[in-house]
């Protein structure tokens, strides 16, 4: 290490070795795609925490456990579902046993069940450890609802993404159907998102909210490139960010 790169104090040293960037926001604000690209540009790994909640929803539905029984789930029962994260190039895969879960996590059934499931304290506590473990080595961009408030409260950078409801509805529809929605379809999609937002923000435990000190980025009128650049540039302007590749 050259003299110009001397570390000034242990806190800075820690921050430079283990930076964590959190991205929280409502459904359709562009969190996951943005987080993935920010991670790629900075040479970090991306964690999509929603995928863990979706994986558990998928596992419960596949096991035929009806939604009415979910509030009674204990850590012991959840342990029977072998859900884990596997680090792969630039991201984490979510595994159920030996099966890598991908498209099945986005099915309408999983999307409908995941929000009520994620409001359950036993579920949140059970998934917390896996998420924190993913952050142990730092170099992580984690996206979700409570990354900056609960899971990584000491993250070096916290971002809160927002976008207006119509735009979020349009993006979600486009992502799923590969086309833009008609006006009627947009209204239906917006209604669904609004319902999920209300549940995610209104729940008692780890509700969706902006973390103290988070950088708020409204992506309604931003191109994908612009929203990624705002975050990457913000990081690169920090003391430790200047030294990233
Ligand atoms: O980001 P997503 O749509 O894949 O998230 C799916 C659901 O999981 C969403 O309704 C809220 C919940 N979730 C959560 O409560 N906490 C997280 N950190 C991530 C997702």
Boltz pocket constraint, residues with backbone or C-beta under 6 A from the ligand:
constraints:
  - pocket:
      binder: B
      contacts: [[A, 27], [A, 49], [A, 50], [A, 51], [A, 53], [A, 54], [A, 111], [A, 114], [A, 115], [A, 118], [A, 119], [A, 143], [A, 144], [A, 145], [A, 146], [A, 147], [A, 196], [A, 200], [A, 206]]
      max_distance: 6.0
